[in-house]
Amino acid sequence: MVDKANLTAKKLVSPIDLTEGIKCPIMGLFGNENPNPNVEQVNQTEAALKRYGKIYEFHRYDGAGHAFFAHYRRNNGSSRQSTARTRSSPSSART
């Protein structure tokens, strides 16, 4: 998410503004201690995915920051247990 005030000639649009055009399933792994995207930005992204009926799955982790699953980083204290339920668009359920 990019604050509209931070858009530039090289960054013409915030990624959330491209949500409607997404054509593949999205999986998100988010550390709740990450400042970018922060918890509110993840919530806004999830709301946009729901609004456009996109297929997605989000997992959120307490105590985890940015790149917490990177193999080259030492354990940052995160238990890596998801604190949020996996979510997907109800309209995307397969029968």
mmCIF file as gemmi writes it, N, C-alpha and C atoms, coordinates in Angstrom:
data_model
loop_
_atom_site.group_PDB
_atom_site.id
_atom_site.type_symbol
_atom_site.label_atom_id
_atom_site.label_alt_id
_atom_site.label_comp_id
_atom_site.label_asym_id
_atom_site.label_entity_id
_atom_site.label_seq_id
_atom_site.pdbx_PDB_ins_code
_atom_site.Cartn_x
_atom_site.Cartn_y
_atom_site.Cartn_z
_atom_site.occupancy
_atom_site.B_iso_or_equiv
_atom_site.pdbx_formal_charge
_atom_site.auth_seq_id
_atom_site.auth_asym_id
_atom_site.pdbx_PDB_model_num
ATOM 1 N N . MET Axp A 1 ? 0.84 -1.161 0 1 0 ? 1 A 1
ATOM 2 C CA . MET Axp A 1 ? 0 0 0 1 0 ? 1 A 1
ATOM 3 C C . MET Axp A 1 ? 0.889 1.228 0 1 0 ? 1 A 1
ATOM 4 N N . VAL Axp A 2 ? 0.537 2.155 -0.843 1 0 ? 2 A 1
ATOM 5 C CA . VAL Axp A 2 ? 1.298 3.385 -0.933 1 0 ? 2 A 1
ATOM 6 C C . VAL Axp A 2 ? 0.352 4.549 -0.689 1 0 ? 2 A 1
ATOM 7 N N . ASP Axp A 3 ? 0.725 5.404 0.25 1 0 ? 3 A 1
ATOM 8 C CA . ASP Axp A 3 ? -0.034 6.613 0.496 1 0 ? 3 A 1
ATOM 9 C C . ASP Axp A 3 ? -0.023 7.437 -0.791 1 0 ? 3 A 1
ATOM 10 N N . LYS Axp A 4 ? -1.162 7.933 -1.197 1 0 ? 4 A 1
ATOM 11 C CA . LYS Axp A 4 ? -1.27 8.698 -2.447 1 0 ? 4 A 1
ATOM 12 C C . LYS Axp A 4 ? -0.253 9.837 -2.493 1 0 ? 4 A 1
ATOM 13 N N . ALA Axp A 5 ? 0.093 10.402 -1.338 1 0 ? 5 A 1
ATOM 14 C CA . ALA Axp A 5 ? 1.061 11.491 -1.282 1 0 ? 5 A 1
ATOM 15 C C . ALA Axp A 5 ? 2.46 11.021 -1.66 1 0 ? 5 A 1
ATOM 16 N N . ASN Axp A 6 ? 2.716 9.711 -1.602 1 0 ? 6 A 1
ATOM 17 C CA . ASN Axp A 6 ? 4.036 9.174 -1.903 1 0 ? 6 A 1
ATOM 18 C C . ASN Axp A 6 ? 4.169 8.64 -3.322 1 0 ? 6 A 1
ATOM 19 N N . LEU Axp A 7 ? 3.143 8.793 -4.141 1 0 ? 7 A 1
ATOM 20 C CA . LEU Axp A 7 ? 3.231 8.343 -5.524 1 0 ? 7 A 1
ATOM 21 C C . LEU Axp A 7 ? 4.154 9.275 -6.294 1 0 ? 7 A 1
ATOM 22 N N . THR Axp A 8 ? 4.902 8.697 -7.226 1 0 ? 8 A 1
ATOM 23 C CA . THR Axp A 8 ? 5.88 9.466 -8.011 1 0 ? 8 A 1
ATOM 24 C C . THR Axp A 8 ? 5.743 9.097 -9.485 1 0 ? 8 A 1
ATOM 25 N N . ALA Axp A 9 ? 6.588 9.697 -10.312 1 0 ? 9 A 1
ATOM 26 C CA . ALA Axp A 9 ? 6.59 9.372 -11.741 1 0 ? 9 A 1
ATOM 27 C C . ALA Axp A 9 ? 6.98 7.916 -11.967 1 0 ? 9 A 1
ATOM 28 N N . LYS Axp A 10 ? 7.765 7.351 -11.068 1 0 ? 10 A 1
ATOM 29 C CA . LYS Axp A 10 ? 8.173 5.941 -11.187 1 0 ? 10 A 1
ATOM 30 C C . LYS Axp A 10 ? 7.206 5.006 -10.476 1 0 ? 10 A 1
ATOM 31 N N . LYS Axp A 11 ? 6.408 5.53 -9.575 1 0 ? 11 A 1
ATOM 32 C CA . LYS Axp A 11 ? 5.414 4.74 -8.839 1 0 ? 11 A 1
ATOM 33 C C . LYS Axp A 11 ? 4.073 5.456 -9.016 1 0 ? 11 A 1
ATOM 34 N N . LEU Axp A 12 ? 3.41 5.136 -10.123 1 0 ? 12 A 1
ATOM 35 C CA . LEU Axp A 12 ? 2.204 5.858 -10.509 1 0 ? 12 A 1
ATOM 36 C C . LEU Axp A 12 ? 0.94 5.4 -9.797 1 0 ? 12 A 1
ATOM 37 N N . VAL Axp A 13 ? 0.983 4.202 -9.234 1 0 ? 13 A 1
ATOM 38 C CA . VAL Axp A 13 ? -0.223 3.638 -8.638 1 0 ? 13 A 1
ATOM 39 C C . VAL Axp A 13 ? 0.154 2.791 -7.423 1 0 ? 13 A 1
ATOM 40 N N . SER Axp A 14 ? -0.724 2.777 -6.454 1 0 ? 14 A 1
ATOM 41 C CA . SER Axp A 14 ? -0.539 1.908 -5.3 1 0 ? 14 A 1
ATOM 42 C C . SER Axp A 14 ? -0.93 0.485 -5.699 1 0 ? 14 A 1
ATOM 43 N N . PRO Axp A 15 ? -0.219 -0.526 -5.237 1 0 ? 15 A 1
ATOM 44 C CA . PRO Axp A 15 ? -0.557 -1.909 -5.604 1 0 ? 15 A 1
ATOM 45 C C . PRO Axp A 15 ? -2.013 -2.277 -5.326 1 0 ? 15 A 1
ATOM 46 N N . ILE Axp A 16 ? -2.61 -1.749 -4.268 1 0 ? 16 A 1
ATOM 47 C CA . ILE Axp A 16 ? -4 -2.099 -3.959 1 0 ? 16 A 1
ATOM 48 C C . ILE Axp A 16 ? -4.942 -1.652 -5.072 1 0 ? 16 A 1
ATOM 49 N N . ASP Axp A 17 ? -4.562 -0.613 -5.814 1 0 ? 17 A 1
ATOM 50 C CA . ASP Axp A 17 ? -5.397 -0.133 -6.908 1 0 ? 17 A 1
ATOM 51 C C . ASP Axp A 17 ? -5.405 -1.091 -8.099 1 0 ? 17 A 1
ATOM 52 N N . LEU Axp A 18 ? -4.556 -2.091 -8.067 1 0 ? 18 A 1
ATOM 53 C CA . LEU Axp A 18 ? -4.485 -3.084 -9.14 1 0 ? 18 A 1
ATOM 54 C C . LEU Axp A 18 ? -5.256 -4.357 -8.793 1 0 ? 18 A 1
ATOM 55 N N . THR Axp A 19 ? -5.872 -4.396 -7.633 1 0 ? 19 A 1
ATOM 56 C CA . THR Axp A 19 ? -6.547 -5.6 -7.138 1 0 ? 19 A 1
ATOM 57 C C . THR Axp A 19 ? -7.592 -6.135 -8.105 1 0 ? 19 A 1
ATOM 58 N N . GLU Axp A 20 ? -8.375 -5.266 -8.684 1 0 ? 20 A 1
ATOM 59 C CA . GLU Axp A 20 ? -9.467 -5.7 -9.556 1 0 ? 20 A 1
ATOM 60 C C . GLU Axp A 20 ? -8.963 -6.544 -10.725 1 0 ? 20 A 1
ATOM 61 N N . GLY Axp A 21 ? -7.754 -6.273 -11.211 1 0 ? 21 A 1
ATOM 62 C CA . GLY Axp A 21 ? -7.218 -6.985 -12.366 1 0 ? 21 A 1
ATOM 63 C C . GLY Axp A 21 ? -6.5 -8.285 -12.049 1 0 ? 21 A 1
ATOM 64 N N . ILE Axp A 22 ? -6.402 -8.666 -10.787 1 0 ? 22 A 1
ATOM 65 C CA . ILE Axp A 22 ? -5.718 -9.911 -10.409 1 0 ? 22 A 1
ATOM 66 C C . ILE Axp A 22 ? -6.476 -11.103 -10.991 1 0 ? 22 A 1
ATOM 67 N N . LYS Axp A 23 ? -5.736 -12.009 -11.627 1 0 ? 23 A 1
ATOM 68 C CA . LYS Axp A 23 ? -6.37 -13.144 -12.286 1 0 ? 23 A 1
ATOM 69 C C . LYS Axp A 23 ? -5.905 -14.501 -11.76 1 0 ? 23 A 1
ATOM 70 N N . CYS Axp A 24 ? -5.134 -14.503 -10.679 1 0 ? 24 A 1
ATOM 71 C CA . CYS Axp A 24 ? -4.66 -15.766 -10.115 1 0 ? 24 A 1
ATOM 72 C C . CYS Axp A 24 ? -4.88 -15.746 -8.602 1 0 ? 24 A 1
ATOM 73 N N . PRO Axp A 25 ? -4.906 -16.919 -7.981 1 0 ? 25 A 1
ATOM 74 C CA . PRO Axp A 25 ? -5.044 -16.962 -6.511 1 0 ? 25 A 1
ATOM 75 C C . PRO Axp A 25 ? -3.854 -16.278 -5.838 1 0 ? 25 A 1
ATOM 76 N N . ILE Axp A 26 ? -4.095 -15.686 -4.689 1 0 ? 26 A 1
ATOM 77 C CA . ILE Axp A 26 ? -3.07 -14.978 -3.92 1 0 ? 26 A 1
ATOM 78 C C . ILE Axp A 26 ? -2.886 -15.679 -2.583 1 0 ? 26 A 1
ATOM 79 N N . MET Axp A 27 ? -1.626 -15.87 -2.195 1 0 ? 27 A 1
ATOM 80 C CA . MET Axp A 27 ? -1.331 -16.38 -0.856 1 0 ? 27 A 1
ATOM 81 C C . MET Axp A 27 ? -0.471 -15.334 -0.152 1 0 ? 27 A 1
ATOM 82 N N . GLY Axp A 28 ? -0.871 -14.972 1.058 1 0 ? 28 A 1
ATOM 83 C CA . GLY Axp A 28 ? -0.122 -13.985 1.817 1 0 ? 28 A 1
ATOM 84 C C . GLY Axp A 28 ? 0.285 -14.528 3.165 1 0 ? 28 A 1
ATOM 85 N N . LEU Axp A 29 ? 1.565 -14.37 3.497 1 0 ? 29 A 1
ATOM 86 C CA . LEU Axp A 29 ? 2.108 -14.735 4.809 1 0 ? 29 A 1
ATOM 87 C C . LEU Axp A 29 ? 2.593 -13.433 5.431 1 0 ? 29 A 1
ATOM 88 N N . PHE Axp A 30 ? 1.979 -13.01 6.52 1 0 ? 30 A 1
ATOM 89 C CA . PHE Axp A 30 ? 2.256 -11.694 7.072 1 0 ? 30 A 1
ATOM 90 C C . PHE Axp A 30 ? 2.697 -11.78 8.521 1 0 ? 30 A 1
ATOM 91 N N . GLY Axp A 31 ? 3.786 -11.093 8.842 1 0 ? 31 A 1
ATOM 92 C CA . GLY Axp A 31 ? 4.219 -10.932 10.219 1 0 ? 31 A 1
ATOM 93 C C . GLY Axp A 31 ? 3.474 -9.761 10.823 1 0 ? 31 A 1
ATOM 94 N N . ASN Axp A 32 ? 2.842 -9.965 11.946 1 0 ? 32 A 1
ATOM 95 C CA . ASN Axp A 32 ? 2.07 -8.891 12.57 1 0 ? 32 A 1
ATOM 96 C C . ASN Axp A 32 ? 2.942 -7.763 13.106 1 0 ? 32 A 1
ATOM 97 N N . GLU Axp A 33 ? 4.259 -7.96 13.156 1 0 ? 33 A 1
ATOM 98 C CA . GLU Axp A 33 ? 5.179 -6.91 13.602 1 0 ? 33 A 1
ATOM 99 C C . GLU Axp A 33 ? 5.824 -6.19 12.42 1 0 ? 33 A 1
ATOM 100 N N . ASN Axp A 34 ? 5.45 -6.538 11.213 1 0 ? 34 A 1
ATOM 101 C CA . ASN Axp A 34 ? 6.028 -5.931 10.018 1 0 ? 34 A 1
ATOM 102 C C . ASN Axp A 34 ? 5.448 -4.524 9.826 1 0 ? 34 A 1
ATOM 103 N N . PRO Axp A 35 ? 6.306 -3.51 9.635 1 0 ? 35 A 1
ATOM 104 C CA . PRO Axp A 35 ? 5.788 -2.168 9.404 1 0 ? 35 A 1
ATOM 105 C C . PRO Axp A 35 ? 5.321 -1.941 7.958 1 0 ? 35 A 1
ATOM 106 N N . ASN Axp A 36 ? 5.704 -2.82 7.05 1 0 ? 36 A 1
ATOM 107 C CA . ASN Axp A 36 ? 5.331 -2.628 5.647 1 0 ? 36 A 1
ATOM 108 C C . ASN Axp A 36 ? 5.215 -3.962 4.933 1 0 ? 36 A 1
ATOM 109 N N . PRO Axp A 37 ? 4.015 -4.495 4.776 1 0 ? 37 A 1
ATOM 110 C CA . PRO Axp A 37 ? 2.748 -3.89 5.14 1 0 ? 37 A 1
ATOM 111 C C . PRO Axp A 37 ? 2.431 -4.107 6.616 1 0 ? 37 A 1
ATOM 112 N N . ASN Axp A 38 ? 1.819 -3.115 7.197 1 0 ? 38 A 1
ATOM 113 C CA . ASN Axp A 38 ? 1.416 -3.258 8.595 1 0 ? 38 A 1
ATOM 114 C C . ASN Axp A 38 ? 0.045 -3.937 8.664 1 0 ? 38 A 1
ATOM 115 N N . VAL Axp A 39 ? -0.424 -4.201 9.867 1 0 ? 39 A 1
ATOM 116 C CA . VAL Axp A 39 ? -1.667 -4.949 10.054 1 0 ? 39 A 1
ATOM 117 C C . VAL Axp A 39 ? -2.839 -4.259 9.356 1 0 ? 39 A 1
ATOM 118 N N . GLU Axp A 40 ? -2.936 -2.953 9.481 1 0 ? 40 A 1
ATOM 119 C CA . GLU Axp A 40 ? -4.039 -2.223 8.844 1 0 ? 40 A 1
ATOM 120 C C . GLU Axp A 40 ? -3.966 -2.324 7.32 1 0 ? 40 A 1
ATOM 121 N N . GLN Axp A 41 ? -2.771 -2.26 6.761 1 0 ? 41 A 1
ATOM 122 C CA . GLN Axp A 41 ? -2.626 -2.395 5.309 1 0 ? 41 A 1
ATOM 123 C C . GLN Axp A 41 ? -3.017 -3.791 4.84 1 0 ? 41 A 1
ATOM 124 N N . VAL Axp A 42 ? -2.683 -4.798 5.622 1 0 ? 42 A 1
ATOM 125 C CA . VAL Axp A 42 ? -3.095 -6.169 5.284 1 0 ? 42 A 1
ATOM 126 C C . VAL Axp A 42 ? -4.624 -6.267 5.341 1 0 ? 42 A 1
ATOM 127 N N . ASN Axp A 43 ? -5.228 -5.641 6.345 1 0 ? 43 A 1
ATOM 128 C CA . ASN Axp A 43 ? -6.694 -5.632 6.445 1 0 ? 43 A 1
ATOM 129 C C . ASN Axp A 43 ? -7.324 -4.962 5.224 1 0 ? 43 A 1
ATOM 130 N N . GLN Axp A 44 ? -6.744 -3.849 4.784 1 0 ? 44 A 1
ATOM 131 C CA . GLN Axp A 44 ? -7.261 -3.139 3.62 1 0 ? 44 A 1
ATOM 132 C C . GLN Axp A 44 ? -7.108 -3.974 2.354 1 0 ? 44 A 1
ATOM 133 N N . THR Axp A 45 ? -5.982 -4.656 2.237 1 0 ? 45 A 1
ATOM 134 C CA . THR Axp A 45 ? -5.764 -5.521 1.079 1 0 ? 45 A 1
ATOM 135 C C . THR Axp A 45 ? -6.78 -6.658 1.08 1 0 ? 45 A 1
ATOM 136 N N . GLU Axp A 46 ? -7.005 -7.249 2.239 1 0 ? 46 A 1
ATOM 137 C CA . GLU Axp A 46 ? -7.976 -8.333 2.332 1 0 ? 46 A 1
ATOM 138 C C . GLU Axp A 46 ? -9.373 -7.842 1.963 1 0 ? 46 A 1
ATOM 139 N N . ALA Axp A 47 ? -9.733 -6.656 2.418 1 0 ? 47 A 1
ATOM 140 C CA . ALA Axp A 47 ? -11.048 -6.099 2.089 1 0 ? 47 A 1
ATOM 141 C C . ALA Axp A 47 ? -11.194 -5.89 0.585 1 0 ? 47 A 1
ATOM 142 N N . ALA Axp A 48 ? -10.134 -5.428 -0.065 1 0 ? 48 A 1
ATOM 143 C CA . ALA Axp A 48 ? -10.177 -5.226 -1.517 1 0 ? 48 A 1
ATOM 144 C C . ALA Axp A 48 ? -10.304 -6.564 -2.243 1 0 ? 48 A 1
ATOM 145 N N . LEU Axp A 49 ? -9.582 -7.58 -1.792 1 0 ? 49 A 1
ATOM 146 C CA . LEU Axp A 49 ? -9.688 -8.903 -2.409 1 0 ? 49 A 1
ATOM 147 C C . LEU Axp A 49 ? -11.112 -9.446 -2.277 1 0 ? 49 A 1
ATOM 148 N N . LYS Axp A 50 ? -11.71 -9.26 -1.112 1 0 ? 50 A 1
ATOM 149 C CA . LYS Axp A 50 ? -13.1 -9.696 -0.899 1 0 ? 50 A 1
ATOM 150 C C . LYS Axp A 50 ? -14.056 -8.924 -1.804 1 0 ? 50 A 1
ATOM 151 N N . ARG Axp A 51 ? -13.849 -7.616 -1.862 1 0 ? 51 A 1
ATOM 152 C CA . ARG Axp A 51 ? -14.733 -6.757 -2.656 1 0 ? 51 A 1
ATOM 153 C C . ARG Axp A 51 ? -14.78 -7.195 -4.118 1 0 ? 51 A 1
ATOM 154 N N . TYR Axp A 52 ? -13.636 -7.615 -4.643 1 0 ? 52 A 1
ATOM 155 C CA . TYR Axp A 52 ? -13.565 -8.025 -6.046 1 0 ? 52 A 1
ATOM 156 C C . TYR Axp A 52 ? -13.729 -9.526 -6.24 1 0 ? 52 A 1
ATOM 157 N N . GLY Axp A 53 ? -14.04 -10.255 -5.163 1 0 ? 53 A 1
ATOM 158 C CA . GLY Axp A 53 ? -14.299 -11.689 -5.269 1 0 ? 53 A 1
ATOM 159 C C . GLY Axp A 53 ? -13.086 -12.51 -5.672 1 0 ? 53 A 1
ATOM 160 N N . LYS Axp A 54 ? -11.91 -12.096 -5.247 1 0 ? 54 A 1
ATOM 161 C CA . LYS Axp A 54 ? -10.678 -12.799 -5.608 1 0 ? 54 A 1
ATOM 162 C C . LYS Axp A 54 ? -10.438 -13.995 -4.694 1 0 ? 54 A 1
ATOM 163 N N . ILE Axp A 55 ? -9.777 -14.988 -5.228 1 0 ? 55 A 1
ATOM 164 C CA . ILE Axp A 55 ? -9.393 -16.164 -4.452 1 0 ? 55 A 1
ATOM 165 C C . ILE Axp A 55 ? -8.096 -15.824 -3.73 1 0 ? 55 A 1
ATOM 166 N N . TYR Axp A 56 ? -8.087 -16.012 -2.419 1 0 ? 56 A 1
ATOM 167 C CA . TYR Axp A 56 ? -6.872 -15.714 -1.67 1 0 ? 56 A 1
ATOM 168 C C . TYR Axp A 56 ? -6.842 -16.523 -0.385 1 0 ? 56 A 1
ATOM 169 N N . GLU Axp A 57 ? -5.653 -16.584 0.187 1 0 ? 57 A 1
ATOM 170 C CA . GLU Axp A 57 ? -5.429 -17.246 1.472 1 0 ? 57 A 1
ATOM 171 C C . GLU Axp A 57 ? -4.391 -16.424 2.218 1 0 ? 57 A 1
ATOM 172 N N . PHE Axp A 58 ? -4.743 -15.931 3.388 1 0 ? 58 A 1
ATOM 173 C CA . PHE Axp A 58 ? -3.837 -15.13 4.204 1 0 ? 58 A 1
ATOM 174 C C . PHE Axp A 58 ? -3.55 -15.864 5.505 1 0 ? 58 A 1
ATOM 175 N N . HIS Axp A 59 ? -2.305 -15.808 5.943 1 0 ? 59 A 1
ATOM 176 C CA . HIS Axp A 59 ? -1.882 -16.318 7.246 1 0 ? 59 A 1
ATOM 177 C C . HIS Axp A 59 ? -1.119 -15.189 7.925 1 0 ? 59 A 1
ATOM 178 N N . ARG Axp A 60 ? -1.424 -14.956 9.199 1 0 ? 60 A 1
ATOM 179 C CA . ARG Axp A 60 ? -0.765 -13.891 9.954 1 0 ? 60 A 1
ATOM 180 C C . ARG Axp A 60 ? -0.061 -14.5 11.163 1 0 ? 60 A 1
ATOM 181 N N . TYR Axp A 61 ? 1.11 -13.963 11.478 1 0 ? 61 A 1
ATOM 182 C CA . TYR Axp A 61 ? 1.947 -14.541 12.521 1 0 ? 61 A 1
ATOM 183 C C . TYR Axp A 61 ? 2.328 -13.491 13.557 1 0 ? 61 A 1
ATOM 184 N N . ASP Axp A 62 ? 1.964 -13.738 14.812 1 0 ? 62 A 1
ATOM 185 C CA . ASP Axp A 62 ? 2.362 -12.858 15.907 1 0 ? 62 A 1
ATOM 186 C C . ASP Axp A 62 ? 3.863 -12.966 16.129 1 0 ? 62 A 1
ATOM 187 N N . GLY Axp A 63 ? 4.481 -11.869 16.516 1 0 ? 63 A 1
ATOM 188 C CA . GLY Axp A 63 ? 5.902 -11.862 16.839 1 0 ? 63 A 1
ATOM 189 C C . GLY Axp A 63 ? 6.817 -11.924 15.634 1 0 ? 63 A 1
ATOM 190 N N . ALA Axp A 64 ? 6.275 -11.869 14.443 1 0 ? 64 A 1
ATOM 191 C CA . ALA Axp A 64 ? 7.09 -11.97 13.237 1 0 ? 64 A 1
ATOM 192 C C . ALA Axp A 64 ? 7.115 -10.631 12.508 1 0 ? 64 A 1
ATOM 193 N N . GLY Axp A 65 ? 8.294 -10.307 11.981 1 0 ? 65 A 1
ATOM 194 C CA . GLY Axp A 65 ? 8.458 -9.084 11.206 1 0 ? 65 A 1
ATOM 195 C C . GLY Axp A 65 ? 8.559 -9.397 9.728 1 0 ? 65 A 1
ATOM 196 N N . HIS Axp A 66 ? 9.3 -8.582 9.017 1 0 ? 66 A 1
ATOM 197 C CA . HIS Axp A 66 ? 9.458 -8.736 7.576 1 0 ? 66 A 1
ATOM 198 C C . HIS Axp A 66 ? 10.378 -9.914 7.251 1 0 ? 66 A 1
ATOM 199 N N . ALA Axp A 67 ? 10.054 -10.656 6.224 1 0 ? 67 A 1
ATOM 200 C CA . ALA Axp A 67 ? 10.871 -11.77 5.714 1 0 ? 67 A 1
ATOM 201 C C . ALA Axp A 67 ? 11.142 -12.83 6.785 1 0 ? 67 A 1
ATOM 202 N N . PHE Axp A 68 ? 10.169 -13.086 7.64 1 0 ? 68 A 1
ATOM 203 C CA . PHE Axp A 68 ? 10.375 -14.014 8.749 1 0 ? 68 A 1
ATOM 204 C C . PHE Axp A 68 ? 10.527 -15.463 8.313 1 0 ? 68 A 1
ATOM 205 N N . PHE Axp A 69 ? 10.147 -15.808 7.095 1 0 ? 69 A 1
ATOM 206 C CA . PHE Axp A 69 ? 10.326 -17.167 6.602 1 0 ? 69 A 1
ATOM 207 C C . PHE Axp A 69 ? 11.602 -17.311 5.768 1 0 ? 69 A 1
ATOM 208 N N . ALA Axp A 70 ? 12.386 -16.267 5.651 1 0 ? 70 A 1
ATOM 209 C CA . ALA Axp A 70 ? 13.612 -16.325 4.854 1 0 ? 70 A 1
ATOM 210 C C . ALA Axp A 70 ? 14.581 -17.337 5.468 1 0 ? 70 A 1
ATOM 211 N N . HIS Axp A 71 ? 15.046 -18.276 4.683 1 0 ? 71 A 1
ATOM 212 C CA . HIS Axp A 71 ? 15.903 -19.352 5.184 1 0 ? 71 A 1
ATOM 213 C C . HIS Axp A 71 ? 17.231 -18.843 5.731 1 0 ? 71 A 1
ATOM 214 N N . TYR Axp A 72 ? 17.686 -17.689 5.279 1 0 ? 72 A 1
ATOM 215 C CA . TYR Axp A 72 ? 18.987 -17.167 5.681 1 0 ? 72 A 1
ATOM 216 C C . TYR Axp A 72 ? 18.919 -16.308 6.946 1 0 ? 72 A 1
ATOM 217 N N . ARG Axp A 73 ? 17.729 -16.099 7.482 1 0 ? 73 A 1
ATOM 218 C CA . ARG Axp A 73 ? 17.601 -15.314 8.709 1 0 ? 73 A 1
ATOM 219 C C . ARG Axp A 73 ? 17.536 -16.23 9.918 1 0 ? 73 A 1
ATOM 220 N N . ARG Axp A 74 ? 18.077 -15.737 11.016 1 0 ? 74 A 1
ATOM 221 C CA . ARG Axp A 74 ? 17.973 -16.491 12.268 1 0 ? 74 A 1
ATOM 222 C C . ARG Axp A 74 ? 16.55 -16.394 12.779 1 0 ? 74 A 1
ATOM 223 N N . ASN Axp A 75 ? 16.171 -17.334 13.6 1 0 ? 75 A 1
ATOM 224 C CA . ASN Axp A 75 ? 14.84 -17.323 14.193 1 0 ? 75 A 1
ATOM 225 C C . ASN Axp A 75 ? 14.638 -16.01 14.945 1 0 ? 75 A 1
ATOM 226 N N . ASN Axp A 76 ? 13.577 -15.297 14.601 1 0 ? 76 A 1
ATOM 227 C CA . ASN Axp A 76 ? 13.327 -14.008 15.244 1 0 ? 76 A 1
ATOM 228 C C . ASN Axp A 76 ? 12.389 -14.123 16.447 1 0 ? 76 A 1
ATOM 229 N N . GLY Axp A 77 ? 12.195 -15.332 16.947 1 0 ? 77 A 1
ATOM 230 C CA . GLY Axp A 77 ? 11.345 -15.509 18.12 1 0 ? 77 A 1
ATOM 231 C C . GLY Axp A 77 ? 9.913 -15.847 17.772 1 0 ? 77 A 1
ATOM 232 N N . SER Axp A 78 ? 9.582 -15.794 16.512 1 0 ? 78 A 1
ATOM 233 C CA . SER Axp A 78 ? 8.213 -16.117 16.107 1 0 ? 78 A 1
ATOM 234 C C . SER Axp A 78 ? 7.997 -17.62 16.228 1 0 ? 78 A 1
ATOM 235 N N . SER Axp A 79 ? 6.864 -17.98 16.732 1 0 ? 79 A 1
ATOM 236 C CA . SER Axp A 79 ? 6.537 -19.398 16.818 1 0 ? 79 A 1
ATOM 237 C C . SER Axp A 79 ? 6.06 -19.917 15.466 1 0 ? 79 A 1
ATOM 238 N N . ARG Axp A 80 ? 5.871 -18.99 14.543 1 0 ? 80 A 1
ATOM 239 C CA . ARG Axp A 80 ? 5.392 -19.313 13.201 1 0 ? 80 A 1
ATOM 240 C C . ARG Axp A 80 ? 4.048 -20.03 13.223 1 0 ? 80 A 1
ATOM 241 N N . GLN Axp A 81 ? 3.284 -19.777 14.235 1 0 ? 81 A 1
ATOM 242 C CA . GLN Axp A 81 ? 1.923 -20.308 14.284 1 0 ? 81 A 1
ATOM 243 C C . GLN Axp A 81 ? 0.981 -19.199 13.858 1 0 ? 81 A 1
ATOM 244 N N . SER Axp A 82 ? 0.177 -19.486 12.901 1 0 ? 82 A 1
ATOM 245 C CA . SER Axp A 82 ? -0.744 -18.496 12.38 1 0 ? 82 A 1
ATOM 246 C C . SER Axp A 82 ? -1.776 -18.132 13.434 1 0 ? 82 A 1
ATOM 247 N N . THR Axp A 83 ? -2.015 -16.827 13.599 1 0 ? 83 A 1
ATOM 248 C CA . THR Axp A 83 ? -2.994 -16.365 14.568 1 0 ? 83 A 1
ATOM 249 C C . THR Axp A 83 ? -4.321 -16.022 13.913 1 0 ? 83 A 1
ATOM 250 N N . ALA Axp A 84 ? -4.342 -15.981 12.619 1 0 ? 84 A 1
ATOM 251 C CA . ALA Axp A 84 ? -5.588 -15.676 11.928 1 0 ? 84 A 1
ATOM 252 C C . ALA Axp A 84 ? -6.017 -16.893 11.126 1 0 ? 84 A 1
ATOM 253 N N . ARG Axp A 85 ? -7.282 -16.977 10.902 1 0 ? 85 A 1
ATOM 254 C CA . ARG Axp A 85 ? -7.794 -18.092 10.121 1 0 ? 85 A 1
ATOM 255 C C . ARG Axp A 85 ? -7.452 -17.878 8.653 1 0 ? 85 A 1
ATOM 256 N N . THR Axp A 86 ? -7.302 -18.98 7.967 1 0 ? 86 A 1
ATOM 257 C CA . THR Axp A 86 ? -7.138 -18.9 6.529 1 0 ? 86 A 1
ATOM 258 C C . THR Axp A 86 ? -8.457 -18.427 5.954 1 0 ? 86 A 1
ATOM 259 N N . ARG Axp A 87 ? -8.364 -17.492 5.044 1 0 ? 87 A 1
ATOM 260 C CA . ARG Axp A 87 ? -9.58 -16.915 4.486 1 0 ? 87 A 1
ATOM 261 C C . ARG Axp A 87 ? -9.541 -17.04 2.972 1 0 ? 87 A 1
ATOM 262 N N . SER Axp A 88 ? -10.682 -17.291 2.413 1 0 ? 88 A 1
ATOM 263 C CA . SER Axp A 88 ? -10.795 -17.254 0.96 1 0 ? 88 A 1
ATOM 264 C C . SER Axp A 88 ? -12.172 -16.74 0.611 1 0 ? 88 A 1
ATOM 265 N N . SER Axp A 89 ? -12.265 -16.186 -0.567 1 0 ? 89 A 1
ATOM 266 C CA . SER Axp A 89 ? -13.519 -15.6 -0.994 1 0 ? 89 A 1
ATOM 267 C C . SER Axp A 89 ? -14.603 -16.656 -1.039 1 0 ? 89 A 1
ATOM 268 N N . PRO Axp A 90 ? -15.766 -16.41 -0.416 1 0 ? 90 A 1
ATOM 269 C CA . PRO Axp A 90 ? -16.839 -17.411 -0.428 1 0 ? 90 A 1
ATOM 270 C C . PRO Axp A 90 ? -17.289 -17.744 -1.843 1 0 ? 90 A 1
ATOM 271 N N . SER Axp A 91 ? -17.199 -16.774 -2.738 1 0 ? 91 A 1
ATOM 272 C CA . SER Axp A 91 ? -17.641 -17.015 -4.108 1 0 ? 91 A 1
ATOM 273 C C . SER Axp A 91 ? -16.664 -17.879 -4.888 1 0 ? 91 A 1
ATOM 274 N N . SER Axp A 92 ? -15.492 -18.142 -4.291 1 0 ? 92 A 1
ATOM 275 C CA . SER Axp A 92 ? -14.477 -18.912 -4.999 1 0 ? 92 A 1
ATOM 276 C C . SER Axp A 92 ? -14.454 -20.377 -4.603 1 0 ? 92 A 1
ATOM 277 N N . ALA Axp A 93 ? -15.326 -20.762 -3.715 1 0 ? 93 A 1
ATOM 278 C CA . ALA Axp A 93 ? -15.325 -22.153 -3.226 1 0 ? 93 A 1
ATOM 279 C C . ALA Axp A 93 ? -15.588 -23.111 -4.385 1 0 ? 93 A 1
ATOM 280 N N . ARG Axp A 94 ? -14.777 -24.141 -4.435 1 0 ? 94 A 1
ATOM 281 C CA . ARG Axp A 94 ? -14.947 -25.15 -5.471 1 0 ? 94 A 1
ATOM 282 C C . ARG Axp A 94 ? -15.984 -26.173 -5.05 1 0 ? 94 A 1
ATOM 283 N N . THR Axp A 95 ? -16.722 -26.664 -6.006 1 0 ? 95 A 1
ATOM 284 C CA . THR Axp A 95 ? -17.734 -27.676 -5.697 1 0 ? 95 A 1
ATOM 285 C C . THR Axp A 95 ? -17.35 -29.003 -6.274 1 0 ? 95 A 1
